[in-house]
Amino acid sequence: MDETHDIESSVAAFVRHLTAERRLSDQTARAYASDLRQLQAFAAERDVDQPRQVTLDLLRDWLWAGSTGGASKATLARRTAAVKSWTAWAMHTGAIGIDPAARLRSPKTGRTLPRVVNRGQFDTLLGILEERAATGDLDRLRDLAVVELLYASALRVSELCGLDLDDLDLDRLTARVTGKGDKERVVPFGVPAQSAIVDYLTMARSGLLARGTHTGRAVFLGSRGGRLGTRAVYTLVAELLERIPGGGPAGPHALRHTAATHLLDGGADLRAVQELLGHASLSTTQIYTHVSLERIKDSYRTAHPRA
């Protein structure tokens, strides 16, 4: 078997290439290895474990996550160099057919705020999903429930995909999720999400389950009857967000950012939002206060005659 068949072994082979053939310093090789292991973990959370599955959008989201996490411009530049070097080598060795990092650029300096969809834009996206679900298509009914719950409870995509039937309380409108560090929390959701979930469970889930041989308790099922993967959710949300203007990553995390910002815009307490998001530190949640402030400034500059 080719030693570069998955990302982990490909990165290991690439690091050996750096030291044995390119004669890079041990320090540089270690830095590149560390960066690429972080990429590997980021990709794994999205069910991507093969070099051929890595896309330009995934790489952009990885760099954006580093930017919003406080990584310096120098760190982001090094990560960009590391991944571009790795994918170029992978293409040269035949591990991949197309270099996904060929057009990759480091995030612009100062661009540290997460992408947020405004309420009108989000209503438009929901309208698209509702029209699709109205056809009765099993996958479309599931997609509507997925997006409603992602936004309603500001979930991480891994938390949504990890939900089991026993985790949902449709009477109390709550879901029990397992977040980072295997920490459990209970999050609320609203009536629109409840309605979409009930429609999916009653009209679509059994049909999806019949497509495979699985008997699991996963809430959301993929097209082949198994537990819905994070990559499928990423693709769904990215396709929807392509329809509206705005910069930044176009994955499911944008809906989490959007929900948190809308809560603060509506007057929610910062610590309550922290609990909802499952942040260990309040400082992590405070990024959304900056987003809200930027929205206020934009409105001010647009509307105030003396701005």
N, C-alpha and C positions, 0 to 999 in steps of 0.2 A: 504493500500500500504506500502511496505517496506520502512522505513525511509532512507535506504541507496541505493535507486534506481538510483540516479545520483551522480556525484562526489561531488557536493556542499553539499548535505545532508549527504553523506557518511563521508566526512571530518568533518562536524559538529558533527556527532555521535562519530567519533573517538576521537575528542578533548574532548568530555564529558567523554569518557572512560578513557582518560589519567588522568584527574583530579579526577574522582570519584572512579576509580578502581585501576589504577596503581599508584595513589598518586604522580604523577610528580609535580614539582613546577609550580606555575602559570607562571613563566618566561619561563620555558622550553615549557610548553603547548602553550603559546602565540607564541613562536618562531616556533614551529612545525606548528601551525595553519597558520601563515604568509607564511611559505614555501609552504604549501600545497595549499593555495589560489593562490599563484603564479603559481603553477603547473596547477591548475584548469583553470586559465586564458590562460596559454600556450596551454593547451589541447583544450580549446574552440576555439582558433584560427585555430585549425586543425579539427574542427567539431567532437571532441571527448568529450562527456559529460557523459558517462557511465563508471563506474569502470571496467567493463568487456572489454571495448574498449582500455584501457590503455595497451601499449606494452612496451617491453624493449627498443626498438629503440626510442620510443617517450620519455621515461625517460632519455635516454642517450642524446638526442638532447636538452632536457630541461636543463640538467646539463651543456652541452657544451655551450648553450646560456648564462648561468650564468658565465661560465669561460671567454668567449670572451667579456662579459659585464663588466669584472673587479672584479667579486666576488672573495673573498679570498679563500685560501685552507680550512680554518676553516669553512667558510660559506658553501662551497660545501660539506664538510664532514657532516655538520649538515643537509643540504638538503637531502643528501643521506640517512642518518639515519632516517630522518622524513618519507621519502617516503617508505623506506623498512619496517618501523614499521607500517605504514598505510596499505600497501598492505598485509602484513602478517596478520594483524588483519582482513582485509576484507576477506581474504581467510578463516580464522578461523570462521568467522561469516557466511560464505556461500555467501557473496556478489559477490565473484569471484571464479572461479574454479582453476585457475592457478596463481601463484604469479609472476607477470612480473618483480619484482625487486629482485628476489632471486639471480640473477647473476650480479646485478648492482654494479659498483664500481665508486668511485669518479674519476673525470678526473685527469690524472697525473699532478704533479706539473710542472708549466712552459709551459704546453701545451695549449697555449692561442691563437694560430693562427688558423683562419678558414680553412676549407678544400677547396682546389682549384683543379679543374680538368685542366690538361694542354690541349693545343690546339689539339694535336693529339688524346688524349683520347676523347675530346668532339666531334671531327669529327667522331670518331668511334661510339659514342652514336647516333649522328645524322644519320649515315649510317644505323644503326639498325632501327631507327624510319622511315626513308625513305623507307626501304624495306617493313616494315609493312604497311605503308600508300599506297604503290603501289598496294596492293591487293584490294583497294577500300573499305576496312572495315571502317565503319563510326567512330567508336571509335579510330581507328588507325590514321585516318586523323586528328581527333581532337588532339590526343596526340602529333603529330608532330608540329602542330600549337602552342600548349601549351608550349612545351619545347623551340621552336624557340623564342617565345615572352618572356618567362621568362628570357632567356639568353640575347636576343637582348636589352631589356629595363631594365635589372637588377631588375625585379619586386619582391616584396614580394608576396607570394602565395595568401594572402588575397586580394591584389590589383588586381591580375590577375582574380581571381574568381569573384570579384566584378564588372568587366567590363560589361557595357551595350553596345549595338550596336551603340548608339549615341556617345559613348566615343571614337570610332575609327575613324580616318581620314586616309583612305587608300591611298588617293592622296598625302597627305603631309607626310605620314609615321609617324604619331604620335598617341599617346593614352593619354587620360585624365584619371588619376587614383586618387583614394582617399586613402591617406596613414594614418599614425598614427596621432591621434588628429583631424581626419576628414579634414586634409589638402590636397587640390587638387594640382596636378602638371601635367604638360604635358611632356611626355617622347617620345623620338624618337625610331624608330626601322628601321631595314634595309630591303633591297629588299628580301633576303631569308625568313625573317619572314613574310613580306607582301605576298609573293607567297604562303606560307603555310597557312596563314590565309584566303586568297581568295579561295584556294582549299577547305578548311574546310567549309567556308560559302556557297560556291556554290554546293558542292557535299555531304556534311555530315550534316550540321546543321538542315535542314528541316526534314531529316530522323530521327534524334535524337528527334526533337521536336514532331514528330508524335507518338513517343513511349509513350508519357504522355498526360496529359490534361492541360499542362501549356501553357500560352500565354505570358510569360515574355519576356523581352528584353535582357536577359543575352547573352553575346557573346558565352561563352563556356557552353555547356550543358552536363549533365551526361548521363549515359546509359539509364536512365529512363525518360529522357526528361526534367528534372528540371535543375536548375542552378548547374553547376559543383561544387562539394564541395572540400574544401582544403584537406580533408583526401584522396580523390581519387588522387589528384595531388601528395601528399606526397608518396602514394603507387607507383605511376608510376615512379617518380624520384628515389626512393629508389631501385626499381627493376633494373633500368638502372645502377645506380652507384655500385650495387653489382658486376657488370661485370668488373670493373676496379680496380686496386690496389689503396690504399690510406686510411689513417685513418681519423677519425672525423665523424661528422654527415652525413647521406646520404639522407637528405631531400631536398626540393626545395631551401632552403636557400643556399645550396652549389652552385647552379647555379648563385645566386645573388653574392655570394663571388667571383665566378669564373669570371663573367662578369666585376666586378669592378677591379679585379686584372689584367685582360687582357687589360682593358682600360689604366690603369696606366703603364703597361709594354709597351704599344704602344705609350706612350708619352702624354696621356690625362692630362689636368690640374686637380689638386686635387679638386679645387672648382667646376669645371664642373662636376666631378664625384659625389661630394657632392650633387649638385642640382639634378642629375639624380637619385641618391638613395633616395633622400628626407630626408637626415639627418639634424636634427636641428643644430648639432654641427659639426664643422670641425674635432674635435678630434675623433669623432666616425669613420669618413671616413679614418683617418690616419692609422688605423689598416692595411689597404691594402697596404700602403707604406712599412710597416714592412714585409708583405707577399712578396712583390716584392723584397725587400732586401734579404730575406731568399732564394728566388729562385736564385738570383745572387750569393750569397755565395755558394749555393749547386753546381751551375755550375762551379764556380771558383775552389772549392775543387776537383771536378771531373776532370776538364780539365787542370788546371795550373800545370806545372811540379814542381813548387816550393811551391805549396799550403801546 
